[in-house]
């Protein structure tokens, strides 16, 4: 889905509220906005990791795919399941989860067996990847909190 942004500064959120994809208004600290913000943070961190990956490398291509999935997840979250535009929403499907799991398993098979916890660091890209991992865990927690308050796409709870 192509999104066109004509205006960045709208002043629509100056009162502490923002709009969801269906036009409904929520507070800027709403749990749904927390999920969207965390997904955005992850996407930015994945971009940093990718910036340290050689162009054309298969990992760089996989990172681009992850970034696109993160945008799709955000598009899914920004249109509430019970909202007025729910039937028009592009929902993340189980197939995306299966692709992601396959990629993870392919990468895991290439590494040496782990004998303990890995300390974050080693290189700048590795440290960024660890930071990304911690943000993914935060997104999981936020998504669960959202699912306890409202109906969400169950696939999002698995990714």
GILINRA-V162044 format. One record per backbone hydrogen bond with DSSP energy under -0.5 kcal/mol. NH is the residue of the N-H (numbers start at 1). CO is the residue of the C=O. E is the energy in kcal/mol with one decimal. If there is no record, write none. Layout:
BEGIN
nh & co & e
NH & CO & E
NH & CO & E
END
This chain:
BEGIN
nh & co & e
5 & 3 & -0.5
6 & 4 & -0.7
10 & 8 & -0.7
14 & 11 & -1.1
16 & 13 & -2.1
18 & 26 & -2.8
20 & 24 & -2.8
21 & 78 & -1.8
22 & 78 & -0.7
23 & 20 & -2.0
26 & 18 & -2.5
28 & 16 & -2.4
30 & 27 & -2.0
34 & 30 & -2.1
35 & 31 & -2.1
36 & 32 & -2.3
37 & 33 & -2.8
38 & 34 & -2.2
39 & 35 & -2.5
40 & 36 & -2.0
41 & 37 & -2.2
42 & 38 & -2.4
43 & 39 & -2.3
44 & 40 & -2.1
45 & 41 & -2.3
46 & 42 & -2.9
47 & 43 & -2.0
48 & 44 & -1.7
49 & 45 & -2.3
50 & 46 & -2.8
51 & 47 & -2.0
52 & 48 & -0.7
52 & 49 & -1.2
53 & 50 & -2.0
57 & 54 & -1.9
61 & 57 & -1.7
62 & 58 & -2.2
63 & 59 & -2.5
64 & 60 & -1.9
65 & 61 & -1.9
66 & 62 & -2.2
67 & 63 & -2.4
68 & 64 & -2.3
69 & 65 & -2.2
70 & 66 & -2.5
71 & 67 & -2.0
72 & 68 & -2.3
73 & 69 & -2.7
74 & 70 & -2.3
75 & 71 & -2.5
76 & 72 & -2.1
77 & 73 & -2.7
78 & 74 & -2.4
79 & 76 & -1.0
80 & 78 & -0.6
81 & 151 & -0.8
83 & 80 & -1.7
86 & 83 & -1.4
88 & 85 & -1.5
89 & 85 & -0.5
89 & 86 & -1.1
91 & 89 & -0.8
96 & 93 & -1.4
97 & 93 & -0.9
98 & 94 & -2.2
99 & 95 & -2.1
100 & 96 & -2.2
101 & 97 & -2.8
102 & 98 & -2.2
103 & 99 & -2.3
104 & 100 & -2.4
105 & 101 & -2.3
106 & 102 & -2.3
107 & 103 & -2.2
108 & 104 & -2.7
109 & 105 & -2.2
110 & 106 & -0.7
110 & 107 & -0.8
111 & 107 & -0.6
111 & 108 & -1.1
119 & 117 & -0.5
127 & 123 & -2.6
128 & 124 & -2.3
129 & 125 & -2.4
130 & 126 & -2.2
131 & 127 & -2.1
132 & 128 & -2.5
133 & 129 & -2.3
134 & 130 & -2.0
135 & 131 & -1.8
136 & 132 & -2.3
137 & 133 & -1.9
138 & 134 & -1.7
139 & 135 & -2.6
140 & 136 & -2.2
141 & 137 & -2.1
142 & 138 & -2.7
143 & 139 & -2.8
144 & 140 & -2.3
145 & 141 & -2.2
146 & 142 & -2.4
147 & 143 & -2.5
148 & 144 & -1.5
149 & 145 & -1.0
149 & 146 & -0.7
150 & 146 & -3.0
156 & 153 & -1.2
157 & 153 & -0.6
157 & 154 & -0.7
158 & 155 & -1.5
159 & 155 & -1.1
END
